[in-house]
Amino acid sequence: MQHLALTVGLAAAALLGLHGEATAQQRKDRPLVIQSQGSFFVGGEVKKGPAPTGATAAFGAGDITVNQMYVQYQIPPGGDKHRPVVMVHGCCLSSKTWETTPDGRMGWGEYFVRKGRPVYLADQVSRARSGFDPSVISAVKAGTAPASSLPNIIAASHQVAWTIFRFGPSYPKAFPDGQFPVEAVDELYKQMIPDLNALLPNPNPTWTQMAALARQLRGAVLMGHSESGFFPQQAALIDGTGIRGLITIEAPCPEDLTAAQISTLARTPTLVMFGDHLEDVPVVVLSWKKTYEACNAYVQKVHAAGGDAQMMYLPQMGIKGNSHMLMQDKNNLRLADLILDWIDQHVEKR
Amino acid sequence: MQHLALTVGLAAAALLGLHGEATAQQRKDRPLVIQSQGSFFVGGEVKKGPAPTGATAAFGAGDITVNQMYVQYQIPPGGDKHRPVVMVHGCCLSSKTWETTPDGRMGWGEYFVRKGRPVYLADQVSRARSGFDPSVISAVKAGTAPASSLPNIIAASHQVAWTIFRFGPSYPKAFPDGQFPVEAVDELYKQMIPDLNALLPNPNPTWTQMAALARQLRGAVLMGHSESGFFPQQAALIDGTGIRGLITIEAPCPEDLTAAQISTLARTPTLVMFGDHLEDVPVVVLSWKKTYEACNAYVQKVHAAGGDAQMMYLPQMGIKGNSHMLMQDKNNLRLADLILDWIDQHVEKR
C-alpha cells in the first residue's frame, strides 16, 4: 500500500506538473500524461484545381488548397518550461518515423514528450497527411500535358534502402554490431511511401512552413532527418525569428553556402549527428563519407563564424553500430538523451 | 488546497484506472491520461517496384511494399474494459478527420479515448501515411504505359465540397442553422488531399486490413464515414470474426446486396447516422435523399433478417442543422455521446 501511495503521489505530481525537472519527467513504463494534443496545418495556398476527368468528372472544377503542412502535437504538463521540438521526417517516409519503432519500441516523439517537451511532428508538404498537388498528374491523364511533365517519384526499394540506411554491407546481410532492428525491417518497408517532392516549387514550402511554425510557437527547436536534415537551416535562412535550435540528423550539408548565409545560421545553436559504418556500404545515391565530411566542414564554418555548432559523430563517442535510422535503432533512447542534453545545455541554458 | 487535493485524487484515480466507469472517464478539460499509444501497419504485400527514372535513377530497382494500412492508436487506462473503436475517414481526407476540428475543438478520436475507449485511427490504403503504389505513374513517366492508365484522382474542390458536405445551399452561402463551423472552412480545405483510390485492386485492401485489424484486436467496433461508410460492412463480408459493431456515418449503402450477404451482416449490430439538409443541396455526385433512403432500406433488410440495426436520422431525433462532417460539427461531442451510448447498449451489453 505504501508503494501504491508513492505511485499515486508521483503520478499526480507528473500530472499536475507540480515538481521540477527530475520528477516531472514521466518514466516510460508509466501512463503518459498529456496536457493537450491535436493537429493543425501551417500555411497553404488556394489555386484553381485540375478539371476532374472520367469517373470523377461529376466533382466539377474549382479551387483546391496546396502546400499546407500537417502537424500533430502533444504537450505534457509543464511543457511551457521547455522549448517545443519540431521533428520532420526524411525521404520516402512520414512522421511515422518518430513513432513506434519497427520492432515495437517507443519512438523519439513520445520519449521527448515524456521528457517534458512539447513535440510537433510535421508531415512534409507533398507527403502523407499534408497531401500533394495533383494538378500535373491530372493534366497528363486529361491529355493536356505531356507524360514527361510527371514527377520523378522516389519509391526507395527494400534492396536500396538496406544499404543506403546502412543496415549492412549488402542486401540482406546485416552488420554484426548493427543497432537497427533488422528482424523487423519489413515494418520499416511499410513506412516507406512514395516521395513526390519533385512536384514542389522552390523554395520548398516545407521550409517556409517550418519557419512559420517556429514563429507561431514563439521559439522552437527544429530537427530534420536525411532528406529533411538541412531543412531547419533552410527554414532559418528564410526566417529565423522563431528558431532556437537547428538539429541535423544524418543528412547532406550544402558546400556552397555563402559567408552571409553561414553568418545567419551561426546565430542559432546547431547540432549534427551521424551514426556508424559510413564507409562500409556501397556508394549509391550518395557517399556517406563525403556527406559526413561536408557536414563536418559546415560545423567548422559555423564555429569559425562565432556560432555554437557541434558534430556528434557517434563512433567517435564510443557509440557503435548505428544505422541511418538513429531514431529507430535499438539504442534510440540513449541517442535521444544526447539530443535532450544538448538542447538543455545549448538552447535552454543559453 | 482542498480543491487541489480533490483534483490530485481524481487525476490519480483516472491515471491508475482504479475506479469504475464513472470516474474512469476523463473530463475534457483535464489532462489526458494514456496507458499506451503508438502506430503500426496492418497487411502489405511485396511487389517489384517501378524502375526509377531521371533524377531518381540512382535509386535503382527492387521490391516495394504496397497495400499496407497505417494505424495510430491511443488506449486509456482501463481501456481493456471496452471494445476498441476503429475509425476510417472518407474521400479526399485522412485520419485528420477525427482529430482537432477545423475551428480547434476536440475531435472524436480524443473524445472517445477520454470516454475510456481504445481508439484506432486508420489512414485508408493509398492515402496519407499508408502510402500508395506509384508503379503506374512511374510507368507513364518512363513511357512504358499510356497516359490513359493514370488514375482518376479525386481532388474535391472548395466549391464542390461546400454543397456535397452540406454546409449550405450554394457556395459560399451557409445554412442559417448549420452546425458546421463555416468560419473555419479553410482549415477543412487543408485536410482535403488527393484521393488515389482509383489505383486500388478489388477488393479494396482497406476492407481486408480492417477485417484483419478487428481480428488482431480480438473484437472491435468499425466505423466508417462517407466514402468509407460502408467499409465496416465490406470488411465483415470478407471476415467478420473480429467485428463486433458496424457504424456507418453519412455514406452510400449498396442496394444490390444478396440475401446471403444481408444474413452475414445481420450477425453484427449496426448503426447508421445521417445529418440534416439532405434535400437542400444540389444533386452533385450523389443525391443525399436517395443515399439516405438506400441506407434506410438496408437497415430494414438487416432488421428483417433478425439483425440489430438502427438508423439515427438526426433531424427526426430533433437534432437539426448537421452537415456531412458530423465529427467536426459544433455539436460533435453530443453526436459522439449518441454513438458511445449505442455501443454500450448494442455491443457491450449484448
Interface residues (C-beta under 8 A of the other chain):
Chain A: T7 V8 A11 A12 L15 L16 P31 L32 V33 I34 Q35 S36 Q37 G38 S39 F40 F41 G44 V46 G49 P50 P52 T53 G54 A55 T56 A58 F59 G60 A61 G62 D63 I64 T65 Q68 Y70 Q72 P77 S94 S95 K96 E99 T100 G104 M106 G107 E110 D123 A128 R129 S130 G131 F132 P134 I137 S138 V140 K141 G143 A147 S148 L150 P151 N152 I153 I154 A155 A156 S157 H158 Q159 V160 D186 E187 Y189 K190 Q191 M192 I193 P194 A198 V284 V285
Chain B: T7 V8 A11 A12 L15 L16 P31 L32 V33 I34 Q35 S36 Q37 G38 S39 F40 F41 G44 V46 G49 P50 P52 T53 G54 A55 T56 A58 F59 G60 A61 G62 D63 I64 T65 Q68 Y70 Q72 P77 S94 S95 K96 E99 T100 G104 M106 G107 E110 D123 A128 R129 S130 G131 F132 P134 I137 S138 V140 K141 G143 A147 S148 L150 P151 N152 I153 I154 A155 A156 S157 H158 Q159 V160 D186 E187 Y189 K190 Q191 M192 I193 P194 A198 V284 V285
